[in-house]
């Protein structure tokens, strides 16, 4: 039971961290969603948005954070 509790606390802390990152990104108006590599196709009655650049950036940042967390847990 204690491992489930620790896992839930860790997941909650990660969600809080993600929320804080989005708050800071909004305050400093970081161009998440408008980075080079984000594709936006528009037609007369349709629009398709594919955030490739933003997804890659978030993946790199999240991988780095998780690597550092696992490194310090050892």
Phi, psi and omega in degrees: 000326182292329179290325177293319178298317178296320180295320178293320178294318178297316179297320178296318178295322177294322177293320177296317178298318178296320178297319178295322178297318179292325176296316179294320179297325178288324181290321182266007182044054172292142187279045177296126184098351178229029181279159172299134184103346174279123184264135179223112179250131180234139173238195179293312184238020182211160177210135177235127180239124180237105185276067182294312181298316179295320179296318179294316179298314179295324178295317179295315181296315180295320177298319179295316179297315180293324176297314180295321177297317180290328179292320182280344179282341183289000000 
